[in-house]
Amino acid sequence: MKLIKLNPSAVSETKDVPGLLNCRVDYEVKSATGRLDYTGPAIAPDMWHQVLSFFRWTHKETQSESQVRLYVNHQLGRWGAWAFPQEARTGMTARELPTQETPEQAWARFASWQSEPSDDWLYFGTAHHHCSASAFQSSTDEQNERNQDGLHLTVGRMDAEHHEVHARFYLGGNAYEPDLSRFWGVDPGLAALLPPEVLPLVARFQMGAKVTVDFPDAWRANLVEVREERRERREMIRPPRWQLELPELEHYQPHRFRLEDALEDIQRLSAHHGFTEQQWLAELGRLAADDVSQVLFTACLEHGVQPDELLAELATAETVA
């Protein structure tokens, strides 16, 4: 696997002469080259089809994303997946609930992997889906994954006959482009007929196959409907979606990330509502070129109100008049 993104790091050098001086020089590592070879077990098709079947079920039932955690056991030579308790109907995001796993739940998890409880199972990645949108790594995904060693997978086009798969691998904060043929067993007979550089594409394609199998009942139970009043309380502590509220400087989101997040939301929500890319691009261009729209957007963002709230206020004022 080729190193594609370096975890910024610093190296320090100090020199002290007691009673005379002390010196410190800080070096920032700007570039590096490296490779990583994965030699562990491949992901079993049955396990992966369980994950995809769970994703299709959550997409159909809730029109929302969901996620699983991935584990690997090199002693047993296999991978395991588990959907921990997570909130249902979250839309274009996946959110695990902060609940403590009970001993009984842990036993059920290991039993699904046909294993006794063991520390040999290493948490080594994640998988989540993007509903009907394409598969890619968003800036939010990157922030969540770069400090979690292992393989991270995004599945897209859940309502299609063949799904998209995007993959990345993190180790020590460094990102690598994974060769999925190392994680997915391409048939040796087929592999012998193909040039090596084609095998990662074959593995990625095969992982997107739509094969429906059953998955653990616990995964269904772990998709939790959060009570409406709890959701409302959570929303009350968030700024309105039209409010432009810049965070503290140390937590300020760089402009590039904010652009990526906005485009990600547009792509996902458009796919969710059945809008084509051509449609929303045309509308975006129209809004950007329209001076009246710019005035309205600026005022709404400045005062943290929504256009429909303004219309309702105007309608009320006309009624009173």
Protein Blocks (a to p, Z undefined) as FASTA:
>chain_A
ZZfbdcddddddddddehkaccddddddfbdcdddddfbdcddfklmmmmmmmmmmmmmm
nopacdddddddfknopacdddddddehkljadcdddddddfklmmmmmmmnopacdfkl
ccebdcddehjaccdddfklmmmmmmmgcjddddehklbmbdcddddddeehiacdddfk
lmpccdfklmmmpcfklmmmmmmmmmmpccdddddfklmmmmccddfklmmmmmmmpccf
kbccdddfklpccfklmmmmmmmmmmmmmmmnopafklmmmmmmmmmmmmklmmmmmmmm
mnopafklmmmmmmmmmmmZZ
